[in-house]
Amino acid sequence: MKIISYAIGGRASFGLVTGADGIIDLGGRVPYADISAVLRAGALADLARFADLPADHRIGAVTVLPAVPDPQRKVLCVGLNYRAHVAESAGREVPENPRIFTRLDDTIIGHGAPLWRPRNSTHFDYEGELAVIIGRPGRHIPAARALDHVAAHSIFNDGSVRDYQKHSVTAGKNFPHTGPLGPWLVTADEIPDPAALTLTTRVNGEQRQRTSTGDMILNVQALIEYISAFTPLSPGDVIATGTPEGVAHARKPPPWLVPGDVVEIEISGIGILRNPVVAEEDVAP
């Protein structure tokens, strides 16, 4: 199943994606306010009974929200998790353990929403990533059982402000409106092996990144084992698994994102996450 979170007519809801661009609304059909509530109730499989209903909306007629639009969920990101990306990052060594950082809620946006190129930096970069959404809670989860805790997968763009990141990863990764998550969730039964996907990033139609998720240094199972050792994982939590080679800051000269650019991240079996770039000063006070 593909499950999309969206707003229409001032009302937030969620539903099943049907056909090329249809949405079967679930907000008025189930006793759950959002997809996070569904995950907490362990009721994800129950949604399948609505899959044959006709569409209530078209995706183009709604505002798509982040795939998990819950400010209570954790967004945990992994740095330097592809060897070729480590190699293109001058002076870096392959890490023995995951490089984990977190994302604040006001950085997370949905498919189609504008990425804000900060007013105080021009060094704005893209990072296409596979996102893992937790379905079952757990602490100290062994790698052998880690995939049992995965509810779904999505796509994340870890928009990075590189000059700030040089002195603070937290700062460089947490500018507002720089972290698209979407366009929807794809349930784990449709992606039995998260290491067998192809990830491609394009800017204005030009391919910038392309790799197999099987090239991760630490796979999804190892990441869940490590992360759950230091923090409990809860339904709706998101793990962004790292980006491959091809980011702007490793190119000469760096093709930084500028207003007017459009970033697309495609992962096989999931879809395409697309966001335009705007100048922060043009949209925020």
C-alpha positions in Angstrom: 0.0 0.0 0.0 0.9 3.6 -0.6 -0.3 5.9 2.2 -0.3 9.6 1.7 -0.9 12.4 4.2 -2.4 15.6 2.9 -4.6 18.6 3.5 -7.6 19.9 1.6 -10.1 22.6 2.4 -8.3 23.4 5.6 -8.6 19.8 6.9 -5.7 17.4 7.4 -6.3 13.8 6.5 -4.6 10.7 5.1 -5.5 8.0 2.6 -4.5 5.3 0.2 -2.9 6.2 -3.2 -4.9 4.5 -6.0 -4.1 4.4 -9.7 -1.8 7.0 -11.0 -3.0 10.0 -8.9 -6.0 9.1 -6.9 -6.5 9.2 -3.1 -9.0 7.1 -1.2 -9.7 9.2 1.9 -9.3 7.4 5.2 -9.7 10.2 7.6 -13.5 9.9 7.7 -13.5 6.1 7.6 -11.3 5.0 10.4 -11.0 6.0 14.0 -7.5 7.4 13.7 -6.5 11.1 13.2 -3.4 10.4 11.1 -1.0 7.7 10.0 1.0 8.0 13.3 -2.1 7.0 15.2 -2.6 4.0 12.9 1.0 2.9 13.5 0.7 3.3 17.3 -2.5 1.2 17.2 -0.8 -1.5 15.1 -3.6 -1.1 12.6 -1.7 -0.6 9.4 -2.9 -3.9 7.8 -6.5 -2.9 8.4 -6.3 -0.1 5.9 -6.1 -2.6 3.0 -9.9 -3.3 3.2 -10.5 0.2 1.7 -8.2 -0.4 -1.3 -11.0 -1.1 -3.8 -13.0 2.1 -3.1 -13.1 4.8 -5.8 -10.8 7.8 -5.4 -12.1 10.8 -3.3 -9.4 13.2 -4.5 -6.6 13.7 -7.0 -3.1 14.2 -5.7 -2.8 17.4 -7.7 -5.8 18.9 -5.9 -4.4 18.5 -2.4 -1.5 19.8 -0.4 0.8 16.9 0.3 2.0 16.8 3.9 5.2 15.1 5.2 4.8 11.4 4.9 4.7 11.2 8.7 3.3 14.6 9.8 3.7 14.1 13.5 5.8 16.6 15.5 6.2 13.9 18.2 8.1 11.5 15.9 11.9 11.4 15.9 13.7 12.0 12.7 17.1 10.4 13.0 19.6 10.8 10.2 22.8 8.9 9.3 25.9 10.6 7.9 28.6 9.1 5.8 26.9 5.7 5.1 28.0 5.1 1.5 31.7 4.4 0.9 31.8 6.5 -2.3 30.3 9.4 -0.5 33.0 9.1 2.2 35.6 9.0 -0.5 34.3 12.2 -2.2 34.2 14.0 1.2 37.9 15.0 1.5 39.7 13.9 4.6 36.9 11.6 5.8 37.5 8.0 7.0 34.9 5.2 6.8 33.2 5.3 10.2 33.1 2.2 12.4 29.8 3.3 13.9 26.9 5.4 12.5 27.2 9.2 12.5 23.8 10.0 13.9 22.1 13.5 14.1 18.6 14.6 14.4 16.2 16.9 12.5 13.9 19.5 14.1 10.2 19.4 13.2 10.2 22.8 11.4 12.8 21.5 8.9 10.4 18.7 7.6 8.2 19.5 4.6 6.1 17.4 2.2 6.3 16.6 -1.5 5.8 19.7 -3.7 6.5 22.1 -0.9 9.3 24.6 -1.5 12.8 24.1 -0.2 14.0 27.3 1.4 17.5 28.3 0.3 18.6 30.2 3.4 19.0 33.9 3.3 22.4 33.7 5.1 24.0 31.1 2.9 24.4 30.1 -0.8 26.0 26.7 0.0 22.7 24.8 -0.2 23.0 21.1 -1.1 20.8 18.1 -1.8 21.1 14.6 -0.3 18.8 11.8 -1.6 18.1 9.2 1.0 16.0 6.1 1.7 13.8 6.7 4.8 12.7 3.9 7.1 9.5 4.3 9.2 9.2 2.4 12.4 6.0 0.5 13.1 6.7 -1.6 16.2 8.3 0.0 19.3 11.5 -1.4 20.6 14.7 -0.9 22.5 17.9 -3.0 22.1 16.5 -4.5 18.9 18.9 -7.1 17.4 19.7 -6.8 13.7 18.2 -10.2 13.0 14.8 -8.9 14.1 15.1 -5.3 13.0 13.0 -5.5 9.8 10.1 -6.8 12.0 10.0 -3.3 13.4 9.8 -1.5 10.0 6.3 -0.4 8.9 7.1 1.4 5.7 9.7 3.2 3.6 9.7 6.6 2.1 12.2 9.2 0.5 14.1 11.9 2.3 16.1 14.9 1.0 18.5 15.9 3.7 19.0 19.5 2.4 22.3 20.7 3.9 23.8 24.1 4.4 27.4 23.2 3.9 29.2 26.3 5.3 27.3 26.0 8.5 27.8 22.2 8.6 31.6 22.7 8.7 31.4 24.1 12.2 28.1 22.5 13.4 26.3 19.5 11.9 23.2 20.4 13.9 23.1 23.9 12.5 23.9 22.8 8.9 21.1 20.2 8.9 18.4 22.1 10.7 17.5 25.2 8.7 13.7 25.6 8.3 12.0 23.9 5.3 15.1 22.0 4.2 14.0 18.3 4.8 11.3 17.0 2.4 9.9 13.6 3.4 7.6 11.8 1.0 5.7 11.7 -1.3 4.1 8.9 0.7 4.7 5.7 2.7 5.1 2.4 1.0 4.4 -0.5 3.3 7.2 -2.9 4.1 5.4 -5.9 2.5 6.0 -4.2 -0.9 9.8 -3.7 -0.1 11.0 -7.0 1.4 14.6 -6.1 0.8 15.5 -2.4 1.5 19.0 -3.1 0.2 17.7 -3.9 -3.3 16.5 -0.5 -4.4 17.9 2.1 -6.8 18.2 5.7 -5.7 18.5 8.5 -8.2 18.7 12.3 -7.6 18.1 14.8 -10.3 18.3 18.6 -10.3 16.4 20.3 -13.2 16.3 16.9 -14.9 20.1 16.3 -14.7 21.2 13.2 -12.8 23.4 14.0 -9.9 23.2 10.8 -7.8 22.5 7.1 -8.7 23.3 4.1 -6.7 22.0 0.9 -5.1 20.9 1.0 -1.5 22.9 -2.2 -1.2 26.0 0.0 -1.2 25.3 1.3 2.3 28.1 0.8 4.8 25.7 -0.1 7.5 22.4 -1.6 6.3 18.9 -0.8 7.7 19.1 -3.7 10.2 22.4 -2.6 11.6 21.2 1.0 11.9 18.1 0.0 13.8 20.2 -2.1 16.1 22.6 0.7 16.8 20.0 3.5 17.2 17.7 1.4 19.4 20.6 0.8 21.8 20.7 4.5 22.8 17.0 5.5 22.3 13.7 3.7 22.2 12.2 3.6 18.8 8.5 4.3 18.5 5.8 3.9 15.8 6.2 6.8 13.3 9.9 7.4 14.0 11.9 8.0 10.9 15.5 6.9 10.1 17.1 8.6 7.1 19.8 6.1 6.0 22.4 8.4 4.5 23.2 9.7 1.0 25.4 8.3 -1.8 28.1 10.1 -3.8 27.3 12.9 -6.2 26.4 15.8 -3.8 27.1 19.3 -4.9 29.9 20.1 -2.4 32.1 17.4 -3.8 31.9 18.8 -7.4 34.2 21.4 -8.9 32.7 24.0 -8.9 29.9 23.0 -6.6 26.5 23.4 -8.3 24.7 24.7 -5.2 20.9 24.8 -5.3 19.5 28.1 -6.2 16.0 29.6 -6.4 14.2 28.2 -9.4 15.9 24.7 -9.2 13.7 21.6 -8.9 15.1 18.6 -7.0 13.7 15.1 -7.7 14.7 12.0 -5.7 13.5 8.7 -7.1 13.7 5.4 -5.4 12.5 2.2 -7.2 9.4 0.8 -5.6 8.6 4.0 -3.8 8.2 6.9 -6.2 9.5 10.4 -6.8 9.9 13.1 -4.2 9.9 16.5 -6.0 10.5 20.0 -4.5 11.2 23.4 -6.0 13.8 25.7 -4.5 12.9 29.3 -3.4 14.8 32.0 -1.6 13.9 32.1 2.1 13.7 35.9 2.0 11.0 35.7 -0.7 8.6 33.5 1.4 9.4 34.1 5.1 9.4 37.3 7.2 
